[in-house]
Amino acid sequence: MTQPPPIDGHTPSTGGAEPQGESTPVPAPTHPDVHVPHPQYAPYPQQGQYPQAGTPAVSPQWAWAQQQPQFVEVETEPLEYHRLYRGAPRYAWWKPLVVLVLAASIYFAMNIAYSLALMPLLLAFDPDYVNDALFMQIAPILDTQHPLSILLNLGTVALMIPAVLLAMLALGVRPVGRVWSVAGRIRWGLLWRTTAAAVLGVIVMNGVGILFGLAIESFVANPTAEPIAAEAPEFNATAALISFALVLLLVPFQAAAEEVVFRGLFLQVLGSWMRSPWLAIGLSTFAFAAMHIYDIWGLLAVGLMGLTAAWLTWKTGGLEAAIAIHIINNIAAFGFMSAGLSGSTGQVESSGGIESVIGEIAGLALFAWLVVRIFKKHGYGRERIDRVWRAAPVANGGAGAA
């Protein structure tokens, strides 16, 4: 029995059980950008399920088998992130579409269950918010002065992660870790390094946006205009602190969930049907922006964020960089909301003006440049080779043709 070669610097354990049938060892990667998974991910036939290619007809009970296609283990071409469904066992063109529909159905059911489970808590501690939200009497629905709205809204978004993973399992798209990266898992080293880059990018993003906003305000200011007095809403510091604590707890899951759907599921479903990544990147970016309620400037800023995240996902072979910038950006945004520094304590349609877009461009450009440098320096892969079984033509006498 041939022992599988070391992967990622160690020899994977077989758990003490000998696999059925002989297998060809996985060759060492010939390029640092190619990740070769352990053979356990290939859908090996069980012993006796398929006759070996080239086995002669020595017994009448095998006569039926000679009429069946032989199966041989082959390697896929090096697959970029958006093409990873092509390396799934028993891939068929329709499966990615079913995964998408099934994930949406599972999420809808989980969303209802989660909301109903929280309803007693909402009615007990914030009945006015429930009443106003149901009858659309207040905006925003997500408000840091109502901590339970944070728990409800961010929690429901986080449910996208199990919904997508369960749909992949149900359709046999294994390993489900291919939604995270070409390595079949979250590459934690890359995530931490890109998180540090995201902190710098968000600082520049907000700093440049604020400076441009002040410059524009001073340029167009009318000193003769009468200031309009506005009644400030009552600010509850305790509620703000509780909300921000919930933000720190839930935003990593909420941001990761949106990346799993928009830069993971959408990109890979579309990429399974087309080799070029650009249409998949464009459509997933449009869907991400359309999900938000902002004005034109806010939608442009969100679109730039989505476009950068999608490009970096394809460029680095995984979601780590996209998750990092999404988490840090959302924590900063919710921090401003919690403190009331953004003009509102909740998510509203207005999101600034052209200064927010300029700040977004500056911060995202710095972040993308840093991520590419980090990726190249540490040699993370951006492609994957899977081992799958494919039907082979049957030669005369029942032998499988190579």
C-alpha positions in Angstrom: 0.0 0.0 0.0 1.5 3.3 -1.0 1.7 5.8 1.8 0.3 9.3 0.9 3.0 12.0 0.7 3.3 14.7 3.3 0.9 17.6 2.9 1.7 21.1 4.4 4.8 19.7 6.1 3.3 16.6 7.8 2.0 13.1 6.8 -1.8 12.9 7.2 -3.0 10.1 9.5 -5.1 7.3 7.9 -6.8 6.6 11.3 -5.4 3.1 11.3 -7.8 1.9 8.5 -6.4 0.8 5.2 -8.3 2.3 2.2 -9.9 0.0 -0.2 -7.9 -0.7 -3.4 -4.6 0.7 -4.6 -4.1 4.4 -5.2 -1.5 6.5 -6.9 0.4 8.8 -4.6 -0.2 12.6 -5.0 2.7 14.1 -6.8 4.4 17.0 -5.0 3.3 20.4 -6.3 5.4 21.7 -9.1 4.4 25.3 -8.5 4.1 27.1 -5.1 0.7 28.5 -6.1 -0.8 25.0 -6.4 -2.3 23.2 -3.4 -2.6 19.4 -3.7 -5.1 18.0 -1.2 -4.8 14.7 0.7 -6.1 11.7 -1.3 -8.9 11.2 1.2 -10.9 13.9 -0.5 -11.2 11.9 -3.7 -14.4 9.8 -3.9 -12.7 6.4 -3.9 -15.0 3.5 -5.0 -15.5 0.8 -2.4 -13.8 -2.5 -3.1 -15.9 -4.5 -5.6 -18.1 -1.5 -6.5 -16.2 -1.0 -9.8 -14.0 -3.6 -11.4 -10.4 -2.6 -11.9 -9.6 -1.2 -15.4 -8.0 -4.0 -17.5 -9.4 -6.9 -15.4 -10.2 -9.8 -17.8 -13.5 -11.6 -17.7 -12.6 -14.7 -15.7 -15.9 -15.5 -14.2 -19.5 -15.4 -15.5 -20.6 -13.1 -12.6 -18.4 -10.4 -13.9 -20.0 -10.5 -17.4 -22.4 -7.7 -16.5 -19.5 -5.5 -15.2 -17.7 -5.7 -18.6 -20.7 -3.7 -20.0 -20.3 -1.0 -17.4 -17.9 2.0 -17.7 -14.6 1.6 -15.9 -13.6 4.3 -13.4 -10.1 5.7 -13.1 -8.7 8.2 -10.7 -7.5 11.4 -12.3 -6.3 14.8 -11.3 -8.1 18.0 -12.2 -6.4 20.9 -13.8 -5.1 23.5 -11.4 -8.3 25.2 -10.3 -8.5 28.9 -9.2 -10.8 29.8 -6.3 -13.9 30.6 -8.4 -13.5 27.2 -10.2 -13.3 25.0 -7.1 -16.7 23.3 -7.6 -15.1 21.7 -10.6 -13.0 19.6 -8.3 -15.9 18.4 -6.2 -16.8 14.7 -6.3 -19.4 13.8 -8.9 -19.6 17.4 -10.2 -22.6 18.1 -12.5 -23.4 21.5 -14.1 -26.7 21.7 -12.2 -25.4 21.1 -8.7 -24.0 24.6 -8.0 -27.5 26.1 -8.8 -29.2 23.6 -6.5 -26.7 24.5 -3.8 -27.6 28.1 -4.2 -31.3 27.5 -4.0 -31.0 25.0 -1.1 -28.8 27.4 0.9 -31.3 30.2 0.5 -34.1 27.8 1.7 -32.1 26.6 4.7 -31.3 30.2 5.6 -34.9 31.4 5.4 -36.0 28.6 7.7 -33.1 29.3 10.2 -33.9 33.0 10.1 -37.5 32.5 11.1 -36.5 30.1 13.9 -33.9 32.5 15.2 -36.2 35.5 15.1 -39.0 33.6 16.9 -36.6 32.4 19.5 -35.5 36.0 20.3 -39.0 37.4 20.3 -39.8 36.7 24.0 -36.5 38.5 24.9 -37.4 41.5 22.7 -40.9 41.7 24.1 -39.7 41.5 27.6 -36.9 44.1 27.4 -37.7 46.3 24.4 -41.4 46.1 23.5 -41.4 49.6 22.0 -38.7 48.7 19.5 -40.7 45.6 18.5 -43.8 47.6 18.0 -42.1 50.3 16.0 -40.1 47.8 13.9 -43.2 45.8 13.0 -45.1 48.9 11.9 -42.1 50.6 10.3 -42.5 53.6 12.6 -38.8 54.1 13.2 -35.7 54.1 11.1 -33.2 52.5 11.4 -34.2 49.0 12.2 -30.7 48.3 13.4 -30.0 50.9 16.1 -27.2 50.8 18.7 -29.5 52.5 21.2 -31.5 49.2 21.0 -28.9 46.5 21.8 -31.3 43.7 21.0 -31.6 45.0 17.5 -27.9 44.3 17.1 -28.3 40.8 18.4 -31.3 40.2 16.1 -29.9 41.6 12.9 -26.2 40.5 13.1 -27.2 37.1 14.4 -29.5 36.4 11.5 -26.8 37.4 9.0 -24.4 35.0 10.7 -26.7 32.1 10.0 -25.6 32.3 6.3 -22.5 30.3 7.2 -24.2 27.1 8.4 -26.8 27.5 5.6 -24.2 27.4 2.9 -22.2 24.6 4.5 -25.2 22.4 5.0 -26.3 23.0 1.4 -22.8 22.0 0.2 -22.9 18.8 2.3 -26.3 17.9 1.0 -25.2 18.1 -2.6 -21.9 16.3 -2.0 -19.7 19.4 -2.6 -16.8 18.1 -0.4 -14.7 19.1 1.3 -17.0 22.0 2.3 -13.8 23.9 3.4 -13.3 24.7 -0.3 -15.6 27.7 0.3 -12.9 29.2 2.6 -9.9 28.8 0.4 -8.0 26.5 -2.1 -6.5 24.8 1.0 -9.9 23.6 2.1 -9.8 25.6 5.3 -9.2 29.1 6.7 -5.5 29.9 6.4 -5.3 31.6 9.8 -1.8 33.0 9.3 -3.0 34.9 6.2 -6.2 36.0 8.0 -4.2 37.6 10.9 -1.7 39.3 8.6 -4.4 40.7 6.4 -6.3 41.9 9.5 -3.3 44.0 10.4 -3.3 45.4 6.9 -7.1 46.0 7.2 -6.6 48.1 10.3 -4.2 50.4 8.4 -6.5 50.5 5.4 -9.6 51.5 7.5 -7.6 54.2 9.4 -6.6 55.7 6.1 -10.1 55.3 4.7 -11.7 57.2 7.5 -8.9 59.7 7.9 -8.9 60.7 4.2 -12.8 60.8 4.2 -12.9 63.1 7.2 -10.3 65.4 5.8 -12.0 65.7 2.5 -15.3 66.2 4.2 -13.9 69.1 6.2 -12.3 70.6 3.1 -15.5 70.4 1.1 -17.5 71.8 4.0 -15.2 74.8 4.5 -15.2 75.4 0.7 -19.0 75.5 0.3 -19.9 76.9 3.7 -22.1 80.0 3.7 -21.2 82.2 6.7 -24.4 84.2 6.4 -26.6 81.2 6.6 -28.6 80.8 9.8 -27.7 77.6 11.7 -30.6 75.2 12.0 -31.1 74.0 15.6 -32.0 70.3 15.8 -33.2 68.5 18.9 -30.7 65.8 19.8 -32.3 62.5 20.7 -31.7 61.2 24.2 -28.5 59.2 24.3 -28.2 56.1 26.5 -24.5 55.4 27.2 -25.2 52.0 28.8 -27.1 50.9 25.7 -24.3 52.1 23.5 -21.7 50.1 25.5 -23.8 46.9 25.4 -24.4 47.3 21.7 -20.7 47.8 21.0 -19.9 44.7 23.1 -22.3 42.7 20.9 -20.7 44.2 17.8 -17.3 42.9 18.9 -18.8 39.5 19.5 -21.0 39.2 16.4 -19.4 41.2 13.6 -16.7 38.6 12.9 -19.4 36.0 12.2 -21.7 38.5 10.4 -18.8 39.8 8.1 -17.5 36.2 7.5 -21.1 35.1 6.6 -21.5 37.8 4.0 -18.2 36.9 2.5 -19.1 33.2 2.4 -22.2 34.1 0.4 -21.1 37.0 -1.9 -17.4 36.2 -2.4 -17.7 32.5 -1.8 -21.0 30.9 -2.9 -21.9 33.4 -5.6 -18.3 33.5 -7.0 -18.0 29.7 -7.1 -21.4 29.0 -8.4 -20.9 31.4 -11.3 -17.2 30.3 -11.7 -18.3 26.7 -12.1 -19.8 27.6 -15.5 -17.2 30.0 -16.8 -13.5 30.1 -16.8 -13.0 33.8 -16.6 -13.5 35.3 -13.1 -14.5 38.8 -14.2 -18.2 38.3 -14.8 -18.5 36.4 -11.5 -16.7 39.2 -9.8 -18.9 41.8 -11.4 -22.2 40.1 -10.7 -21.3 39.2 -7.1 -20.3 42.8 -6.5 -23.6 44.1 -7.9 -25.5 41.7 -5.7 -23.6 42.8 -2.6 -24.2 46.5 -3.2 -27.9 45.9 -3.9 -28.3 44.3 -0.5 -27.6 47.6 1.2 -30.0 50.5 1.7 -27.6 53.5 1.2 -27.9 56.4 -1.1 -25.8 56.6 -4.3 -22.6 57.6 -2.5 -23.0 54.8 0.0 -23.8 52.3 -2.7 -20.6 53.4 -4.6 -18.5 53.0 -1.4 -20.0 49.5 -0.7 -19.6 48.5 -4.3 -15.9 49.5 -4.2 -15.5 47.4 -1.0 -17.2 44.4 -2.7 -15.2 44.7 -5.9 -11.9 44.9 -3.9 -12.9 41.9 -1.7 -13.9 39.8 -4.8 -10.7 40.6 -6.7 -8.5 39.8 -3.6 -10.5 36.5 -3.1 -9.6 35.4 -6.6 -6.0 36.8 -6.4 -5.2 35.1 -3.1 -7.3 31.9 -3.6 -9.4 32.4 -0.5 -11.7 34.6 1.6 -9.2 35.6 4.3 -8.4 39.1 3.0 -12.1 39.9 2.2 -13.1 38.7 5.7 -10.4 40.9 7.3 -11.3 44.2 5.7 -15.1 43.5 6.2 -14.6 42.9 9.9 -12.5 45.9 10.6 -14.6 48.2 8.5 -17.8 47.1 10.2 -16.3 47.4 13.7 -15.2 50.9 12.9 -18.6 51.8 11.4 -20.5 50.4 14.4 -18.1 52.2 16.7 -19.0 55.5 15.2 -22.7 54.6 15.4 -22.5 53.6 19.0 -20.8 56.8 20.0 -23.2 58.8 17.9 -20.4 60.3 15.9 -21.8 59.5 12.5 -24.9 61.7 13.0 -27.0 58.7 13.8 -26.9 55.8 16.3 -28.1 53.4 13.6 -27.9 52.3 10.0 -29.6 54.9 7.8 -29.8 55.6 4.1 -27.6 58.6 4.1 -23.9 57.7 4.3 -21.9 60.8 3.5 -21.0 62.2 0.1 -18.2 62.1 -2.4 -15.7 62.3 0.5 -16.7 58.8 1.7 -16.0 57.4 -1.8 -12.6 59.2 -1.9 -11.7 57.8 1.5 -12.8 54.4 0.4 -10.6 54.5 -2.7 -7.5 55.5 -0.7 -8.0 53.0 2.1 -8.8 50.1 -0.2 -5.9 50.8 -2.5 -3.5 50.7 0.4 -5.1 47.5 1.7 -5.0 45.7 -1.6 -1.3 46.6 -2.1 -0.5 45.3 1.4 -2.4 42.1 0.9 -0.6 41.3 -2.4 2.8 41.9 -0.8 1.8 39.7 2.2 0.5 37.0 -0.1 3.7 36.9 -2.3 6.0 37.1 0.7 4.6 34.1 2.5 3.9 31.9 -0.6 0.2 31.0 0.0 -1.3 29.0 -2.9 -4.0 30.3 -5.1 -4.9 27.1 -7.1 -5.9 23.6 -6.1 -5.6 20.2 -7.7 -8.3 17.7 -6.8 -8.3 13.9 -7.3 -11.5 12.6 -8.7 -12.9 9.5 -10.3 -14.0 9.7 -13.9 -15.6 7.1 -16.2 -13.1 5.7 -18.7 -13.9 4.1 -22.1 -14.0 0.3 -22.1 -11.7 -1.4 -24.6 -12.3 -4.9 -26.2 -12.3 -7.7 -23.6 -13.4 -5.4 -20.8 -10.1 -3.5 -20.5 -10.2 0.2 -19.6 -8.4 2.3 -22.2 -5.9 4.7 -20.8 
